[in-house]
Amino acid sequence: MKKTYKIEVDCANCANKMEIAAKNTPGVKDAVVNFMALKMKVEFEDGADPAEVMPAVLKNCRKVEDDCEIEF
Ligand SMILES: [Zn+2]
């Protein structure tokens, strides 16, 4: 399953860090951040519940960039 989320982040460097943090979150198969569009596309592992995975993604992203936001 793939879903796209709107994000807030201040620069392309932090967006890249968010992408890596998202990819390393359990339940996430792959993640791609588009800084120009301020979007994060997340591909979930089979059986993963986005409603449970996304709070963990945001938590991991905030470890690398305190001010970031993901709308989910
Ligand atoms: Zn930044």
N, CA, C, O and the ligand as a Tripos MOL2 file, in Angstrom:
@<TRIPOS>MOLECULE
protein
  289   287    73     0     0
PROTEIN
NO_CHARGES

@<TRIPOS>ATOM
      1 N           0.8360   -1.1900    0.0000 N.3       1 MET1
      2 CA          0.0000    0.0000    0.0000 C.3       1 MET1
      3 C           0.8750    1.2470    0.0000 C.2       1 MET1
      4 O           1.8580    1.3240    0.7370 O.2       1 MET1
      5 N           0.5130    2.2220   -0.8300 N.am      2 LYS2
      6 CA          1.2590    3.4810   -0.8780 C.3       2 LYS2
      7 C           0.3210    4.6260   -0.5400 C.2       2 LYS2
      8 O          -0.8250    4.6640   -0.9860 O.2       2 LYS2
      9 N           0.8240    5.5490    0.2500 N.am      3 LYS3
     10 CA          0.0470    6.7520    0.5520 C.3       3 LYS3
     11 C           0.9560    7.9590    0.4570 C.2       3 LYS3
     12 O           2.1630    7.8690    0.6850 O.2       3 LYS3
     13 N           0.3570    9.0900    0.1180 N.am      4 THR4
     14 CA          1.1230   10.3310    0.0080 C.3       4 THR4
     15 C           0.6510   11.3040    1.0840 C.2       4 THR4
     16 O          -0.5490   11.4880    1.2920 O.2       4 THR4
     17 N           1.6100   11.9190    1.7600 N.am      5 TYR5
     18 CA          1.3130   12.8370    2.8600 C.3       5 TYR5
     19 C           1.9300   14.2000    2.5860 C.2       5 TYR5
     20 O           2.9890   14.3130    1.9700 O.2       5 TYR5
     21 N           1.2460   15.2190    3.0560 N.am      6 LYS6
     22 CA          1.7860   16.5760    2.9770 C.3       6 LYS6
     23 C           2.7430   16.7690    4.1530 C.2       6 LYS6
     24 O           2.4500   16.3730    5.2810 O.2       6 LYS6
     25 N           3.8770   17.3760    3.8720 N.am      7 ILE7
     26 CA          4.8600   17.6070    4.9290 C.3       7 ILE7
     27 C           5.2290   19.0850    5.0180 C.2       7 ILE7
     28 O           5.0180   19.8560    4.0810 O.2       7 ILE7
     29 N           5.7840   19.4570    6.1660 N.am      8 GLU8
     30 CA          6.3880   20.7780    6.3160 C.3       8 GLU8
     31 C           7.8140   20.5680    6.7720 C.2       8 GLU8
     32 O           8.0710   19.8850    7.7630 O.2       8 GLU8
     33 N           8.7430   21.1680    6.0340 N.am      9 VAL9
     34 CA         10.1630   21.0570    6.3730 C.3       9 VAL9
     35 C          10.8770   22.2550    5.7390 C.2       9 VAL9
     36 O          10.4610   22.7470    4.6910 O.2       9 VAL9
     37 N          11.9620   22.7240    6.3860 N.am     10 ASP10
     38 CA         12.5290   24.0090    5.9710 C.3      10 ASP10
     39 C          13.5040   23.9570    4.7990 C.2      10 ASP10
     40 O          13.6780   24.9660    4.1160 O.2      10 ASP10
     41 N          14.1350   22.8360    4.5460 N.am     11 CYS11
     42 CA         15.1050   22.8120    3.4480 C.3      11 CYS11
     43 C          15.2630   21.4040    2.8890 C.2      11 CYS11
     44 O          14.8330   20.4240    3.4960 O.2      11 CYS11
     45 N          15.8840   21.3270    1.7300 N.am     12 ALA12
     46 CA         16.0410   20.0490    1.0350 C.3      12 ALA12
     47 C          16.9010   19.0770    1.8430 C.2      12 ALA12
     48 O          16.6890   17.8650    1.8010 O.2      12 ALA12
     49 N          17.8710   19.6200    2.5770 N.am     13 ASN13
     50 CA         18.7420   18.7700    3.3890 C.3      13 ASN13
     51 C          17.9440   18.0550    4.4790 C.2      13 ASN13
     52 O          18.1030   16.8520    4.6870 O.2      13 ASN13
     53 N          17.0860   18.8030    5.1710 N.am     14 CYS14
     54 CA         16.2450   18.2010    6.2140 C.3      14 CYS14
     55 C          15.2270   17.2440    5.6010 C.2      14 CYS14
     56 O          14.9040   16.2160    6.1950 O.2      14 CYS14
     57 N          14.7220   17.5790    4.4190 N.am     15 ALA15
     58 CA         13.7820   16.6980    3.7350 C.3      15 ALA15
     59 C          14.4450   15.3500    3.4510 C.2      15 ALA15
     60 O          13.8180   14.2980    3.5750 O.2      15 ALA15
     61 N          15.7050   15.3990    3.0720 N.am     16 ASN16
     62 CA         16.4580   14.1800    2.8070 C.3      16 ASN16
     63 C          16.6300   13.3510    4.0820 C.2      16 ASN16
     64 O          16.5420   12.1240    4.0580 O.2      16 ASN16
     65 N          16.8810   14.0550    5.2050 N.am     17 LYS17
     66 CA         17.0190   13.3500    6.4850 C.3      17 LYS17
     67 C          15.6960   12.7100    6.9000 C.2      17 LYS17
     68 O          15.6680   11.6160    7.4630 O.2      17 LYS17
     69 N          14.6030   13.4130    6.6110 N.am     18 MET18
     70 CA         13.2710   12.8560    6.9060 C.3      18 MET18
     71 C          13.0350   11.5810    6.1040 C.2      18 MET18
     72 O          12.4780   10.6070    6.6120 O.2      18 MET18
     73 N          13.4630   11.6010    4.8510 N.am     19 GLU19
     74 CA         13.2660   10.4290    3.9880 C.3      19 GLU19
     75 C          13.9880    9.2120    4.5730 C.2      19 GLU19
     76 O          13.4340    8.1140    4.6240 O.2      19 GLU19
     77 N          15.2280    9.4230    5.0120 N.am     20 ILE20
     78 CA         16.0080    8.3230    5.5840 C.3      20 ILE20
     79 C          15.3570    7.8300    6.8820 C.2      20 ILE20
     80 O          15.2580    6.6240    7.1110 O.2      20 ILE20
     81 N          14.9150    8.7680    7.7290 N.am     21 ALA21
     82 CA         14.2710    8.4100    8.9930 C.3      21 ALA21
     83 C          12.9810    7.6180    8.7440 C.2      21 ALA21
     84 O          12.6850    6.6590    9.4560 O.2      21 ALA21
     85 N          12.2290    8.0280    7.7380 N.am     22 ALA22
     86 CA         10.9850    7.3280    7.4070 C.3      22 ALA22
     87 C          11.2780    5.9090    6.9260 C.2      22 ALA22
     88 O          10.6100    4.9530    7.3200 O.2      22 ALA22
     89 N          12.2950    5.7910    6.0640 N.am     23 LYS23
     90 CA         12.6670    4.4660    5.5290 C.3      23 LYS23
     91 C          13.0800    3.5040    6.6270 C.2      23 LYS23
     92 O          12.8840    2.2950    6.5080 O.2      23 LYS23
     93 N          13.6560    4.0440    7.7060 N.am     24 ASN24
     94 CA         14.1480    3.2010    8.7950 C.3      24 ASN24
     95 C          13.0940    2.9160    9.8610 C.2      24 ASN24
     96 O          13.4050    2.3370   10.9020 O.2      24 ASN24
     97 N          11.8600    3.3150    9.6100 N.am     25 THR25
     98 CA         10.7790    3.0730   10.5670 C.3      25 THR25
     99 C          10.1410    1.7100   10.2880 C.2      25 THR25
    100 O           9.7970    1.4150    9.1430 O.2      25 THR25
    101 N           9.9800    0.8700   11.3270 N.am     26 PRO26
    102 CA          9.3230   -0.4260   11.1210 C.3      26 PRO26
    103 C           7.9370   -0.2610   10.4880 C.2      26 PRO26
    104 O           7.1610    0.6070   10.8880 O.2      26 PRO26
    105 N           7.6420   -1.0960    9.5080 N.am     27 GLY27
    106 CA          6.3510   -1.0190    8.8130 C.3      27 GLY27
    107 C           6.4480   -0.2660    7.5010 C.2      27 GLY27
    108 O           5.5520   -0.3400    6.6600 O.2      27 GLY27
    109 N           7.5640    0.4730    7.3300 N.am     28 VAL28
    110 CA          7.7640    1.2280    6.0860 C.3      28 VAL28
    111 C           8.6830    0.4380    5.1640 C.2      28 VAL28
    112 O           9.8050    0.0840    5.5280 O.2      28 VAL28
    113 N           8.1810    0.1690    3.9570 N.am     29 LYS29
    114 CA          8.9840   -0.5510    2.9660 C.3      29 LYS29
    115 C           9.8780    0.4290    2.2260 C.2      29 LYS29
    116 O          11.0560    0.1610    1.9900 O.2      29 LYS29
    117 N           9.3030    1.5670    1.8650 N.am     30 ASP30
    118 CA         10.0770    2.5890    1.1600 C.3      30 ASP30
    119 C           9.4130    3.9450    1.3810 C.2      30 ASP30
    120 O           8.2070    4.0320    1.6130 O.2      30 ASP30
    121 N          10.2140    4.9850    1.3070 N.am     31 ALA31
    122 CA          9.6890    6.3450    1.4510 C.3      31 ALA31
    123 C          10.4520    7.2720    0.5150 C.2      31 ALA31
    124 O          11.6670    7.1580    0.3500 O.2      31 ALA31
    125 N           9.7150    8.1840   -0.0880 N.am     32 VAL32
    126 CA         10.3230    9.1700   -0.9800 C.3      32 VAL32
    127 C           9.7740   10.5410   -0.6080 C.2      32 VAL32
    128 O           8.5610   10.7480   -0.5670 O.2      32 VAL32
    129 N          10.6920   11.4800   -0.3350 N.am     33 VAL33
    130 CA         10.2750   12.8440   -0.0300 C.3      33 VAL33
    131 C          10.5620   13.7350   -1.2250 C.2      33 VAL33
    132 O          11.6610   13.7200   -1.7810 O.2      33 VAL33
    133 N           9.5670   14.5040   -1.6080 N.am     34 ASN34
    134 CA          9.7290   15.5000   -2.6620 C.3      34 ASN34
    135 C           9.6810   16.8730   -1.9960 C.2      34 ASN34
    136 O           8.6100   17.3560   -1.6280 O.2      34 ASN34
    137 N          10.8650   17.5060   -1.8420 N.am     35 PHE35
    138 CA         10.9290   18.7850   -1.1330 C.3      35 PHE35
    139 C          10.2020   19.8870   -1.9030 C.2      35 PHE35
    140 O           9.5320   20.7210   -1.2950 O.2      35 PHE35
    141 N          10.3260   19.9000   -3.2250 N.am     36 MET36
    142 CA          9.6760   20.9530   -4.0150 C.3      36 MET36
    143 C           8.1600   20.9190   -3.8460 C.2      36 MET36
    144 O           7.5150   21.9640   -3.7750 O.2      36 MET36
    145 N           7.6000   19.7220   -3.7830 N.am     37 ALA37
    146 CA          6.1490   19.5710   -3.6520 C.3      37 ALA37
    147 C           5.7100   19.4900   -2.1890 C.2      37 ALA37
    148 O           4.5160   19.5430   -1.8920 O.2      37 ALA37
    149 N           6.6840   19.3610   -1.2690 N.am     38 LEU38
    150 CA          6.3990   19.1370    0.1580 C.3      38 LEU38
    151 C           5.4730   17.9400    0.3620 C.2      38 LEU38
    152 O           4.4510   18.0210    1.0430 O.2      38 LEU38
    153 N           5.8690   16.8360   -0.2490 N.am     39 LYS39
    154 CA          5.1030   15.5990   -0.1390 C.3      39 LYS39
    155 C           6.0210   14.4500    0.2590 C.2      39 LYS39
    156 O           7.1910   14.4040   -0.1210 O.2      39 LYS39
    157 N           5.4630   13.5320    1.0280 N.am     40 MET40
    158 CA          6.1750   12.2940    1.3370 C.3      40 MET40
    159 C           5.3170   11.1270    0.8710 C.2      40 MET40
    160 O           4.1700   10.9730    1.2910 O.2      40 MET40
    161 N           5.8930   10.3080   -0.0040 N.am     41 LYS41
    162 CA          5.1890    9.1160   -0.4630 C.3      41 LYS41
    163 C           5.7310    7.9410    0.3390 C.2      41 LYS41
    164 O           6.9350    7.6860    0.3390 O.2      41 LYS41
    165 N           4.8430    7.2260    1.0210 N.am     42 VAL42
    166 CA          5.2530    6.1070    1.8620 C.3      42 VAL42
    167 C           4.6580    4.8180    1.3210 C.2      42 VAL42
    168 O           3.4550    4.7200    1.0790 O.2      42 VAL42
    169 N           5.5320    3.8250    1.1360 N.am     43 GLU43
    170 CA          5.0600    2.4890    0.7850 C.3      43 GLU43
    171 C           5.1490    1.6470    2.0500 C.2      43 GLU43
    172 O           6.2240    1.5130    2.6360 O.2      43 GLU43
    173 N           4.0270    1.0810    2.4700 N.am     44 PHE44
    174 CA          3.9730    0.3100    3.7110 C.3      44 PHE44
    175 C           4.2270   -1.1670    3.4560 C.2      44 PHE44
    176 O           3.9250   -1.6900    2.3830 O.2      44 PHE44
    177 N           4.7920   -1.8330    4.4680 N.am     45 GLU45
    178 CA          4.9560   -3.2890    4.4080 C.3      45 GLU45
    179 C           3.5660   -3.9330    4.3920 C.2      45 GLU45
    180 O           2.6000   -3.3570    4.8920 O.2      45 GLU45
    181 N           3.4810   -5.1180    3.8190 N.am     46 ASP46
    182 CA          2.2160   -5.8510    3.8220 C.3      46 ASP46
    183 C           1.7410   -6.0450    5.2590 C.2      46 ASP46
    184 O           2.5080   -6.4750    6.1210 O.2      46 ASP46
    185 N           0.4890   -5.7310    5.5080 N.am     47 GLY47
    186 CA         -0.0870   -5.9280    6.8330 C.3      47 GLY47
    187 C           0.1540   -4.7780    7.7930 C.2      47 GLY47
    188 O          -0.4160   -4.7580    8.8830 O.2      47 GLY47
    189 N           0.9970   -3.8080    7.4040 N.am     48 ALA48
    190 CA          1.2410   -2.6650    8.2850 C.3      48 ALA48
    191 C           0.0430   -1.7190    8.2270 C.2      48 ALA48
    192 O          -0.5620   -1.5200    7.1730 O.2      48 ALA48
    193 N          -0.2840   -1.1380    9.3880 N.am     49 ASP49
    194 CA         -1.4060   -0.2170    9.4710 C.3      49 ASP49
    195 C          -0.8580    1.2210    9.4490 C.2      49 ASP49
    196 O          -0.1790    1.6390   10.3870 O.2      49 ASP49
    197 N          -1.1520    1.9710    8.3860 N.am     50 PRO50
    198 CA         -0.6310    3.3450    8.3020 C.3      50 PRO50
    199 C          -0.9610    4.1810    9.5370 C.2      50 PRO50
    200 O          -0.1730    5.0380    9.9360 O.2      50 PRO50
    201 N          -2.1190    3.9350   10.1410 N.am     51 ALA51
    202 CA         -2.5200    4.7130   11.3180 C.3      51 ALA51
    203 C          -1.5910    4.4540   12.5060 C.2      51 ALA51
    204 O          -1.4590    5.2990   13.3910 O.2      51 ALA51
    205 N          -0.9500    3.2860   12.5200 N.am     52 GLU52
    206 CA          0.0050    2.9810   13.5900 C.3      52 GLU52
    207 C           1.4290    3.3520   13.1920 C.2      52 GLU52
    208 O           2.2370    3.7540   14.0300 O.2      52 GLU52
    209 N           1.7230    3.2120   11.9010 N.am     53 VAL53
    210 CA          3.0940    3.4440   11.4350 C.3      53 VAL53
    211 C           3.4120    4.9430   11.3520 C.2      53 VAL53
    212 O           4.5200    5.3560   11.6950 O.2      53 VAL53
    213 N           2.4610    5.7490   10.9050 N.am     54 MET54
    214 CA          2.7580    7.1650   10.6690 C.3      54 MET54
    215 C           3.1700    7.9460   11.9160 C.2      54 MET54
    216 O           4.0650    8.7860   11.8230 O.2      54 MET54
    217 N           2.5490    7.7020   13.0940 N.am     55 PRO55
    218 CA          3.0670    8.3930   14.2860 C.3      55 PRO55
    219 C           4.5270    8.0450   14.5750 C.2      55 PRO55
    220 O           5.2850    8.8930   15.0470 O.2      55 PRO55
    221 N           4.9200    6.8080   14.2960 N.am     56 ALA56
    222 CA          6.3240    6.3990   14.4910 C.3      56 ALA56
    223 C           7.2260    7.0630   13.4570 C.2      56 ALA56
    224 O           8.3620    7.4310   13.7600 O.2      56 ALA56
    225 N           6.7180    7.2160   12.2380 N.am     57 VAL57
    226 CA          7.4780    7.9160   11.1930 C.3      57 VAL57
    227 C           7.7250    9.3610   11.6200 C.2      57 VAL57
    228 O           8.8420    9.8670   11.5080 O.2      57 VAL57
    229 N           6.6800   10.0160   12.1090 N.am     58 LEU58
    230 CA          6.8280   11.4160   12.5250 C.3      58 LEU58
    231 C           7.8120   11.5310   13.6840 C.2      58 LEU58
    232 O           8.6490   12.4340   13.7170 O.2      58 LEU58
    233 N           7.6990   10.6020   14.6350 N.am     59 LYS59
    234 CA          8.6080   10.6230   15.7860 C.3      59 LYS59
    235 C          10.0680   10.4880   15.3290 C.2      59 LYS59
    236 O          10.9460   11.2080   15.8060 O.2      59 LYS59
    237 N          10.3100    9.5660   14.4090 N.am     60 ASN60
    238 CA         11.6790    9.3780   13.8990 C.3      60 ASN60
    239 C          12.1520   10.5840   13.1000 C.2      60 ASN60
    240 O          13.3200   10.9660   13.1750 O.2      60 ASN60
    241 N          11.2480   11.1790   12.3380 N.am     61 CYS61
    242 CA         11.6230   12.3640   11.5560 C.3      61 CYS61
    243 C          11.9650   13.5210   12.4930 C.2      61 CYS61
    244 O          12.8740   14.3010   12.2100 O.2      61 CYS61
    245 N          11.2450   13.6330   13.6010 N.am     62 ARG62
    246 CA         11.5000   14.7400   14.5460 C.3      62 ARG62
    247 C          12.8370   14.5610   15.2750 C.2      62 ARG62
    248 O          13.3940   15.5220   15.8040 O.2      62 ARG62
    249 N          13.3440   13.3300   15.2980 N.am     63 LYS63
    250 CA         14.6730   13.1120   15.8980 C.3      63 LYS63
    251 C          15.7510   13.7730   15.0490 C.2      63 LYS63
    252 O          16.7720   14.2150   15.5760 O.2      63 LYS63
    253 N          15.5330   13.8420   13.7410 N.am     64 VAL64
    254 CA         16.5260   14.4430   12.8520 C.3      64 VAL64
    255 C          16.1920   15.8850   12.4960 C.2      64 VAL64
    256 O          17.0710   16.6440   12.0870 O.2      64 VAL64
    257 N          14.9300   16.2670   12.6490 N.am     65 GLU65
    258 CA         14.5050   17.6280   12.3110 C.3      65 GLU65
    259 C          13.3040   17.9840   13.1930 C.2      65 GLU65
    260 O          12.1660   17.6190   12.8980 O.2      65 GLU65
    261 N          13.5970   18.7310   14.3220 N.am     66 ASP66
    262 CA         12.5680   19.0180   15.3440 C.3      66 ASP66
    263 C          11.3160   19.6680   14.7910 C.2      66 ASP66
    264 O          10.2100   19.3930   15.2560 O.2      66 ASP66
    265 N          11.4860   20.5330   13.7940 N.am     67 ASP67
    266 CA         10.3880   21.3880   13.3500 C.3      67 ASP67
    267 C           9.5190   20.7690   12.2590 C.2      67 ASP67
    268 O           8.5480   21.3870   11.8240 O.2      67 ASP67
    269 N           9.8490   19.5700   11.8140 N.am     68 CYS68
    270 CA          9.1180   19.0380   10.6800 C.3      68 CYS68
    271 C           7.7010   18.6350   11.0680 C.2      68 CYS68
    272 O           7.4080   18.3790   12.2360 O.2      68 CYS68
    273 N           6.8460   18.5840   10.0840 N.am     69 GLU69
    274 CA          5.4600   18.1980   10.3030 C.3      69 GLU69
    275 C           5.0410   17.2630    9.1720 C.2      69 GLU69
    276 O           5.4440   17.4340    8.0220 O.2      69 GLU69
    277 N           4.2200   16.2680    9.5240 N.am     70 ILE70
    278 CA          3.6150   15.4010    8.5120 C.3      70 ILE70
    279 C           2.1240   15.3840    8.7940 C.2      70 ILE70
    280 O           1.7100   15.1170    9.9220 O.2      70 ILE70
    281 N           1.3260   15.6610    7.8010 N.am     71 GLU71
    282 CA         -0.1300   15.6210    7.9830 C.3      71 GLU71
    283 C          -0.6270   14.2190    7.6550 C.2      71 GLU71
    284 O          -0.5510   13.7580    6.5160 O.2      71 GLU71
    285 N          -1.1360   13.5630    8.6840 N.am     72 PHE72
    286 CA         -1.7210   12.2250    8.4290 C.3      72 PHE72
    287 C          -2.9550   12.0220    9.2790 C.2      72 PHE72
    288 O          -3.5860   10.9670    9.2090 O.2      72 PHE72
    289 ZN         16.8300   22.3100    7.1810 Zn       73 ZN73
@<TRIPOS>BOND
     1     1     2 1
     2     2     3 1
     3     3     4 2
     4     3     5 am
     5     5     6 1
     6     6     7 1
     7     7     8 2
     8     7     9 am
     9     9    10 1
    10    10    11 1
    11    11    12 2
    12    11    13 am
    13    13    14 1
    14    14    15 1
    15    15    16 2
    16    15    17 am
    17    17    18 1
    18    18    19 1
    19    19    20 2
    20    19    21 am
    21    21    22 1
    22    22    23 1
    23    23    24 2
    24    23    25 am
    25    25    26 1
    26    26    27 1
    27    27    28 2
    28    27    29 am
    29    29    30 1
    30    30    31 1
    31    31    32 2
    32    31    33 am
    33    33    34 1
    34    34    35 1
    35    35    36 2
    36    35    37 am
    37    37    38 1
    38    38    39 1
    39    39    40 2
    40    39    41 am
    41    41    42 1
    42    42    43 1
    43    43    44 2
    44    43    45 am
    45    45    46 1
    46    46    47 1
    47    47    48 2
    48    47    49 am
    49    49    50 1
    50    50    51 1
    51    51    52 2
    52    51    53 am
    53    53    54 1
    54    54    55 1
    55    55    56 2
    56    55    57 am
    57    57    58 1
    58    58    59 1
    59    59    60 2
    60    59    61 am
    61    61    62 1
    62    62    63 1
    63    63    64 2
    64    63    65 am
    65    65    66 1
    66    66    67 1
    67    67    68 2
    68    67    69 am
    69    69    70 1
    70    70    71 1
    71    71    72 2
    72    71    73 am
    73    73    74 1
    74    74    75 1
    75    75    76 2
    76    75    77 am
    77    77    78 1
    78    78    79 1
    79    79    80 2
    80    79    81 am
    81    81    82 1
    82    82    83 1
    83    83    84 2
    84    83    85 am
    85    85    86 1
    86    86    87 1
    87    87    88 2
    88    87    89 am
    89    89    90 1
    90    90    91 1
    91    91    92 2
    92    91    93 am
    93    93    94 1
    94    94    95 1
    95    95    96 2
    96    95    97 am
    97    97    98 1
    98    98    99 1
    99    99   100 2
   100    99   101 am
   101   101   102 1
   102   102   103 1
   103   103   104 2
   104   103   105 am
   105   105   106 1
   106   106   107 1
   107   107   108 2
   108   107   109 am
   109   109   110 1
   110   110   111 1
   111   111   112 2
   112   111   113 am
   113   113   114 1
   114   114   115 1
   115   115   116 2
   116   115   117 am
   117   117   118 1
   118   118   119 1
   119   119   120 2
   120   119   121 am
   121   121   122 1
   122   122   123 1
   123   123   124 2
   124   123   125 am
   125   125   126 1
   126   126   127 1
   127   127   128 2
   128   127   129 am
   129   129   130 1
   130   130   131 1
   131   131   132 2
   132   131   133 am
   133   133   134 1
   134   134   135 1
   135   135   136 2
   136   135   137 am
   137   137   138 1
   138   138   139 1
   139   139   140 2
   140   139   141 am
   141   141   142 1
   142   142   143 1
   143   143   144 2
   144   143   145 am
   145   145   146 1
   146   146   147 1
   147   147   148 2
   148   147   149 am
   149   149   150 1
   150   150   151 1
   151   151   152 2
   152   151   153 am
   153   153   154 1
   154   154   155 1
   155   155   156 2
   156   155   157 am
   157   157   158 1
   158   158   159 1
   159   159   160 2
   160   159   161 am
   161   161   162 1
   162   162   163 1
   163   163   164 2
   164   163   165 am
   165   165   166 1
   166   166   167 1
   167   167   168 2
   168   167   169 am
   169   169   170 1
   170   170   171 1
   171   171   172 2
   172   171   173 am
   173   173   174 1
   174   174   175 1
   175   175   176 2
   176   175   177 am
   177   177   178 1
   178   178   179 1
   179   179   180 2
   180   179   181 am
   181   181   182 1
   182   182   183 1
   183   183   184 2
   184   183   185 am
   185   185   186 1
   186   186   187 1
   187   187   188 2
   188   187   189 am
   189   189   190 1
   190   190   191 1
   191   191   192 2
   192   191   193 am
   193   193   194 1
   194   194   195 1
   195   195   196 2
   196   195   197 am
   197   197   198 1
   198   198   199 1
   199   199   200 2
   200   199   201 am
   201   201   202 1
   202   202   203 1
   203   203   204 2
   204   203   205 am
   205   205   206 1
   206   206   207 1
   207   207   208 2
   208   207   209 am
   209   209   210 1
   210   210   211 1
   211   211   212 2
   212   211   213 am
   213   213   214 1
   214   214   215 1
   215   215   216 2
   216   215   217 am
   217   217   218 1
   218   218   219 1
   219   219   220 2
   220   219   221 am
   221   221   222 1
   222   222   223 1
   223   223   224 2
   224   223   225 am
   225   225   226 1
   226   226   227 1
   227   227   228 2
   228   227   229 am
   229   229   230 1
   230   230   231 1
   231   231   232 2
   232   231   233 am
   233   233   234 1
   234   234   235 1
   235   235   236 2
   236   235   237 am
   237   237   238 1
   238   238   239 1
   239   239   240 2
   240   239   241 am
   241   241   242 1
   242   242   243 1
   243   243   244 2
   244   243   245 am
   245   245   246 1
   246   246   247 1
   247   247   248 2
   248   247   249 am
   249   249   250 1
   250   250   251 1
   251   251   252 2
   252   251   253 am
   253   253   254 1
   254   254   255 1
   255   255   256 2
   256   255   257 am
   257   257   258 1
   258   258   259 1
   259   259   260 2
   260   259   261 am
   261   261   262 1
   262   262   263 1
   263   263   264 2
   264   263   265 am
   265   265   266 1
   266   266   267 1
   267   267   268 2
   268   267   269 am
   269   269   270 1
   270   270   271 1
   271   271   272 2
   272   271   273 am
   273   273   274 1
   274   274   275 1
   275   275   276 2
   276   275   277 am
   277   277   278 1
   278   278   279 1
   279   279   280 2
   280   279   281 am
   281   281   282 1
   282   282   283 1
   283   283   284 2
   284   283   285 am
   285   285   286 1
   286   286   287 1
   287   287   288 2
@<TRIPOS>SUBSTRUCTURE
     1 MET1         2 RESIDUE 1 A MET
     2 LYS2         6 RESIDUE 1 A LYS
     3 LYS3        10 RESIDUE 1 A LYS
     4 THR4        14 RESIDUE 1 A THR
     5 TYR5        18 RESIDUE 1 A TYR
     6 LYS6        22 RESIDUE 1 A LYS
     7 ILE7        26 RESIDUE 1 A ILE
     8 GLU8        30 RESIDUE 1 A GLU
     9 VAL9        34 RESIDUE 1 A VAL
    10 ASP10       38 RESIDUE 1 A ASP
    11 CYS11       42 RESIDUE 1 A CYS
    12 ALA12       46 RESIDUE 1 A ALA
    13 ASN13       50 RESIDUE 1 A ASN
    14 CYS14       54 RESIDUE 1 A CYS
    15 ALA15       58 RESIDUE 1 A ALA
    16 ASN16       62 RESIDUE 1 A ASN
    17 LYS17       66 RESIDUE 1 A LYS
    18 MET18       70 RESIDUE 1 A MET
    19 GLU19       74 RESIDUE 1 A GLU
    20 ILE20       78 RESIDUE 1 A ILE
    21 ALA21       82 RESIDUE 1 A ALA
    22 ALA22       86 RESIDUE 1 A ALA
    23 LYS23       90 RESIDUE 1 A LYS
    24 ASN24       94 RESIDUE 1 A ASN
    25 THR25       98 RESIDUE 1 A THR
    26 PRO26      102 RESIDUE 1 A PRO
    27 GLY27      106 RESIDUE 1 A GLY
    28 VAL28      110 RESIDUE 1 A VAL
    29 LYS29      114 RESIDUE 1 A LYS
    30 ASP30      118 RESIDUE 1 A ASP
    31 ALA31      122 RESIDUE 1 A ALA
    32 VAL32      126 RESIDUE 1 A VAL
    33 VAL33      130 RESIDUE 1 A VAL
    34 ASN34      134 RESIDUE 1 A ASN
    35 PHE35      138 RESIDUE 1 A PHE
    36 MET36      142 RESIDUE 1 A MET
    37 ALA37      146 RESIDUE 1 A ALA
    38 LEU38      150 RESIDUE 1 A LEU
    39 LYS39      154 RESIDUE 1 A LYS
    40 MET40      158 RESIDUE 1 A MET
    41 LYS41      162 RESIDUE 1 A LYS
    42 VAL42      166 RESIDUE 1 A VAL
    43 GLU43      170 RESIDUE 1 A GLU
    44 PHE44      174 RESIDUE 1 A PHE
    45 GLU45      178 RESIDUE 1 A GLU
    46 ASP46      182 RESIDUE 1 A ASP
    47 GLY47      186 RESIDUE 1 A GLY
    48 ALA48      190 RESIDUE 1 A ALA
    49 ASP49      194 RESIDUE 1 A ASP
    50 PRO50      198 RESIDUE 1 A PRO
    51 ALA51      202 RESIDUE 1 A ALA
    52 GLU52      206 RESIDUE 1 A GLU
    53 VAL53      210 RESIDUE 1 A VAL
    54 MET54      214 RESIDUE 1 A MET
    55 PRO55      218 RESIDUE 1 A PRO
    56 ALA56      222 RESIDUE 1 A ALA
    57 VAL57      226 RESIDUE 1 A VAL
    58 LEU58      230 RESIDUE 1 A LEU
    59 LYS59      234 RESIDUE 1 A LYS
    60 ASN60      238 RESIDUE 1 A ASN
    61 CYS61      242 RESIDUE 1 A CYS
    62 ARG62      246 RESIDUE 1 A ARG
    63 LYS63      250 RESIDUE 1 A LYS
    64 VAL64      254 RESIDUE 1 A VAL
    65 GLU65      258 RESIDUE 1 A GLU
    66 ASP66      262 RESIDUE 1 A ASP
    67 ASP67      266 RESIDUE 1 A ASP
    68 CYS68      270 RESIDUE 1 A CYS
    69 GLU69      274 RESIDUE 1 A GLU
    70 ILE70      278 RESIDUE 1 A ILE
    71 GLU71      282 RESIDUE 1 A GLU
    72 PHE72      286 RESIDUE 1 A PHE
    73 ZN73       289 GROUP 0 **** ****
